[in-house]
Structures are given as structure tokens and as C-alpha cells.
Amino acid sequence: MKLKLKIWREGGKYPKGQFVSYDIAGVNDHMSFLEMLDVLNERLISEKEDPIAFEHDCREGICGTCSLVINGYPHGPMQQTTACQLHMRNFRDGETITIEPWRSRAFPIVKDLVVNRDAFDRIIQAGGYISVDTGQAQDGNAIPIEKDQASHAFDAATCIGCGACVAACPNASAMLFVGAKVSHLAQMPQGKIEAATRAQRMVAQHDAEGFGRCSNITACEAECPKGISVEHIARLNRQYIASTLGSEKVVE
């Protein structure tokens, strides 16, 4: 295939940021989207040009680092598919593809398509943990958990923290991410110790990072590569209200 790529470049030769067009030929249908970018970068390097910076790690849809908005869709047009698992057979010969980074005040651009997502780490540090004794790990079956409860917790735990929910939301809200993390721990007995303050702390950190408020548009669920449901936002709201009305308040 022959393609025209319009790629956001920022840093180096493009200090203010702008779209730069590239023509690329010989694209194989079986290439992944990131492999296509690898081919382009090899050409740019051979031409003594600065390669396009983009994040990647596992390339198996697990790590969540491949944060690209492709033709206006976080991770591209295929539902429940990360950018690294997107293949070029889903595009047409001669098509123009626009590629840009996540857009959010809380995700500042580092270079080109790379954004800084440390805000998610700080939200997790605020309350996305459990208290356990140090030492040898407990046996997996030491605490019996009902199947339905475990399944619902696992659905929330599939969140890979990529930030597609933020990129999809017109308010740049990360409530689907926060909801998944709170919901995961709220349904497990190990998560009950911090349950009274977890939602308060994580929501407060979410707001402090500059993410927007949730307005129930549900674009986050539609674009989430793991299909995380907005039901987890509803559970987050219940956890937040219960902790606010309860006896334990977060006092900074």
C-alpha cells in the first residue's frame, strides 16, 4: 500500500508543534500500525532526519504505552484494540492517516507523539493500593471469594492505564481510569482496609492533576481498548458518597 501520513511533530525542528506530511510506500497488509511507523523511522534515520518519537513497549496490548490518536480515534478505528494490535489491513491503499498524541492538560507533550502520564501514577499513589503484611506472598486460594465478585473485580482490573478514556472525553476526564481502580479494590476483601478513604483521596488527586469532570457522555467506554464499563464510574460515585457521609473523612 501507499499511504499519506499527517503526523504531529513537536520539539526539535518544530518547537511550537505542527502536522508534518509523509508519503510511505510498500506497506504490507500484515504489518501492525507501529511496525509501519518503524519503517518510516528507518527511512528518516537513513535520510539523516529526526525519527518520530512514539511510545511502545510490549506491543501485545497489555502495557498501555502506545498512546496514539489515529484519524480522530484513540488507538484507531477498531473497537477494543490497542494501537500496537491494529493492523494495516484495516486501512485502504492511498488513504491519508492523521496521527496525533493524547490531548489533555494533565498529559503534557514530551516530544512528537509522546506524552507524560505521570498523573496516573500519582492518582494510584494517592489511594490505589492495599495494606498487607510484608513477607512471603499469600497463597492465591487463602481467602475465598465468590465467583461473581471475583469476575467483576477482574473486569475492572483489565484497565491498562493507557489514557484513551482521557483522550476520548471532551472534558479530558480520567474518571473511567479512577473508577476502574477503585472498583477493582472495592470488590475484593483485601481492599476493604482503605475503602473508607480510597475514593476521596483518588478523586482529589484526579482533580488536582487538572483532569476534567465526568459528564456521562460515555465516549470513554466506547474508546477503551479493554471495554471497561462506565458502571465502574457509578461504583466509584457510590464509594465516594459513602466515604464522605461516613465517619472517616480525609483530612489533609
ChimeraX attribute file (.defattr): number of C-alpha atoms within 10 A of each C-alpha:
attribute: neighborCount
match mode: 1-to-1
recipient: residues
	/A:1	15
	/A:2	15
	/A:3	18
	/A:4	16
	/A:5	19
	/A:6	19
	/A:7	20
	/A:8	20
	/A:9	25
	/A:10	21
	/A:11	14
	/A:12	11
	/A:13	9
	/A:14	14
	/A:15	10
	/A:16	9
	/A:17	15
	/A:18	15
	/A:19	16
	/A:20	14
	/A:21	15
	/A:22	13
	/A:23	12
	/A:24	17
	/A:25	14
	/A:26	10
	/A:27	19
	/A:28	14
	/A:29	16
	/A:30	13
	/A:31	16
	/A:32	20
	/A:33	23
	/A:34	21
	/A:35	17
	/A:36	19
	/A:37	18
	/A:38	15
	/A:39	15
	/A:40	20
	/A:41	17
	/A:42	14
	/A:43	14
	/A:44	14
	/A:45	12
	/A:46	11
	/A:47	10
	/A:48	9
	/A:49	11
	/A:50	12
	/A:51	18
	/A:52	21
	/A:53	17
	/A:54	20
	/A:55	15
	/A:56	16
	/A:57	12
	/A:58	11
	/A:59	17
	/A:60	12
	/A:61	20
	/A:62	18
	/A:63	15
	/A:64	22
	/A:65	23
	/A:66	27
	/A:67	24
	/A:68	30
	/A:69	22
	/A:70	19
	/A:71	15
	/A:72	15
	/A:73	18
	/A:74	31
	/A:75	29
	/A:76	25
	/A:77	18
	/A:78	16
	/A:79	16
	/A:80	18
	/A:81	19
	/A:82	29
	/A:83	27
	/A:84	24
	/A:85	20
	/A:86	21
	/A:87	20
	/A:88	19
	/A:89	15
	/A:90	13
	/A:91	16
	/A:92	13
	/A:93	14
	/A:94	13
	/A:95	12
	/A:96	17
	/A:97	18
	/A:98	19
	/A:99	22
	/A:100	23
	/A:101	24
	/A:102	27
	/A:103	19
	/A:104	20
	/A:105	12
	/A:106	24
	/A:107	23
	/A:108	16
	/A:109	19
	/A:110	14
	/A:111	20
	/A:112	23
	/A:113	22
	/A:114	24
	/A:115	21
	/A:116	13
	/A:117	18
	/A:118	12
	/A:119	18
	/A:120	22
	/A:121	11
	/A:122	15
	/A:123	22
	/A:124	19
	/A:125	13
	/A:126	19
	/A:127	21
	/A:128	20
	/A:129	16
	/A:130	14
	/A:131	10
	/A:132	11
	/A:133	7
	/A:134	6
	/A:135	6
	/A:136	6
	/A:137	8
	/A:138	10
	/A:139	7
	/A:140	7
	/A:141	7
	/A:142	7
	/A:143	11
	/A:144	9
	/A:145	13
	/A:146	9
	/A:147	9
	/A:148	9
	/A:149	12
	/A:150	14
	/A:151	14
	/A:152	15
	/A:153	21
	/A:154	17
	/A:155	17
	/A:156	25
	/A:157	18
	/A:158	16
	/A:159	23
	/A:160	19
	/A:161	22
	/A:162	25
	/A:163	27
	/A:164	31
	/A:165	26
	/A:166	27
	/A:167	28
	/A:168	25
	/A:169	25
	/A:170	17
	/A:171	15
	/A:172	24
	/A:173	25
	/A:174	27
	/A:175	28
	/A:176	30
	/A:177	29
	/A:178	26
	/A:179	25
	/A:180	28
	/A:181	28
	/A:182	31
	/A:183	27
	/A:184	25
	/A:185	23
	/A:186	22
	/A:187	20
	/A:188	17
	/A:189	13
	/A:190	15
	/A:191	20
	/A:192	14
	/A:193	15
	/A:194	16
	/A:195	22
	/A:196	22
	/A:197	21
	/A:198	28
	/A:199	31
	/A:200	23
	/A:201	21
	/A:202	25
	/A:203	22
	/A:204	14
	/A:205	21
	/A:206	25
	/A:207	16
	/A:208	13
	/A:209	17
	/A:210	16
	/A:211	20
	/A:212	20
	/A:213	15
	/A:214	17
	/A:215	11
	/A:216	10
	/A:217	13
	/A:218	15
	/A:219	16
	/A:220	29
	/A:221	20
	/A:222	18
	/A:223	26
	/A:224	28
	/A:225	25
	/A:226	20
	/A:227	17
	/A:228	25
	/A:229	18
	/A:230	21
	/A:231	15
	/A:232	24
	/A:233	22
	/A:234	15
	/A:235	19
	/A:236	25
	/A:237	19
	/A:238	13
	/A:239	21
	/A:240	22
	/A:241	13
	/A:242	17
	/A:243	19
	/A:244	16
	/A:245	10
	/A:246	11
	/A:247	8
	/A:248	12
	/A:249	13
	/A:250	13
	/A:251	6
	/A:252	4
